[in-house]
């Protein structure tokens, strides 16, 4: 994606982020599988609420959340958006 700003080693990409009118941040996440299917999800911060998810396993979501938590200060400060 054009706005890609963070990629995991398994090719999961946090492709874009948007700030809502109430101050939440929505992270748009996607991953292309080996068979060419694109899995997509939106995770809203704070609270790590999954708005949409498309076949992401609980393990995959846990890895994504751990990465987001590790980079949360940078995300909120706008350094990687």
C-alpha positions as CSV (number, residue, x, y, z in Angstrom):
1,X,0.0,0.0,0.0
2,X,1.1,3.6,-0.6
3,X,0.7,4.6,3.0
4,X,2.3,1.6,4.6
5,X,4.3,2.6,7.6
6,X,4.9,-0.6,9.6
7,X,5.5,-4.2,8.4
8,X,5.8,-7.3,10.4
9,X,8.2,-10.2,9.5
10,X,5.2,-12.3,8.4
11,X,4.2,-9.7,5.8
12,X,1.4,-8.3,7.9
13,X,1.2,-4.6,7.3
14,X,-0.2,-1.7,9.3
15,X,-1.1,0.1,6.1
16,X,-2.7,3.3,7.3
17,X,-4.0,5.1,10.3
18,X,-6.8,7.7,10.8
19,X,-7.8,9.8,13.8
20,X,-11.5,9.9,14.4
21,X,-13.4,13.0,15.5
22,X,-13.5,11.6,19.1
23,X,-9.7,11.3,19.1
24,X,-9.4,7.5,18.6
25,X,-6.9,6.2,16.2
26,X,-8.0,3.5,13.7
27,X,-5.1,1.3,12.4
28,X,-5.8,-0.4,9.0
29,X,-4.1,-3.8,8.9
30,X,-3.7,-6.2,6.0
31,X,-1.9,-9.3,5.1
32,X,-1.7,-11.1,1.8
33,X,-1.8,-14.9,2.3
34,X,0.1,-17.5,0.2
35,X,-3.0,-18.1,-1.9
36,X,-3.3,-14.4,-2.8
37,X,-6.2,-13.6,-0.5
38,X,-5.9,-10.3,1.4
39,X,-7.0,-10.4,5.0
40,X,-8.0,-7.0,6.4
41,X,-8.8,-5.6,9.8
42,X,-9.2,-2.3,11.7
43,X,-8.0,-2.0,15.2
44,X,-9.0,1.1,17.2
45,X,-6.9,2.7,19.9
46,X,-7.1,3.1,22.7
47,X,-8.5,-0.1,23.9
48,X,-7.3,-2.4,21.0
49,X,-10.8,-2.9,19.8
50,X,-11.1,-4.9,16.6
51,X,-13.7,-3.2,14.5
52,X,-13.4,-5.6,11.6
53,X,-11.3,-8.7,11.2
54,X,-11.1,-11.0,8.3
55,X,-9.7,-14.4,9.2
56,X,-7.0,-13.1,11.5
57,X,-6.3,-15.8,14.2
58,X,-6.2,-14.9,17.9
59,X,-2.4,-15.5,17.7
60,X,-2.0,-13.1,14.8
61,X,-4.0,-10.5,16.6
62,X,-1.9,-10.9,19.8
63,X,1.3,-10.4,17.7
64,X,-0.2,-7.3,16.1
65,X,-1.3,-5.9,19.4
66,X,2.1,-6.5,21.0
67,X,3.7,-4.6,18.1
68,X,1.3,-1.7,18.4
69,X,1.8,-1.5,22.2
70,X,5.6,-1.4,21.5
71,X,5.1,1.5,19.0
72,X,2.1,3.2,20.7
73,X,4.0,6.3,21.8
74,X,5.4,6.8,18.3
75,X,1.9,6.3,16.8
76,X,0.3,8.8,19.1
77,X,3.1,11.3,18.6
78,X,2.7,11.1,14.9
79,X,6.3,10.1,14.3
80,X,5.4,7.0,12.2
81,X,2.0,8.1,10.8
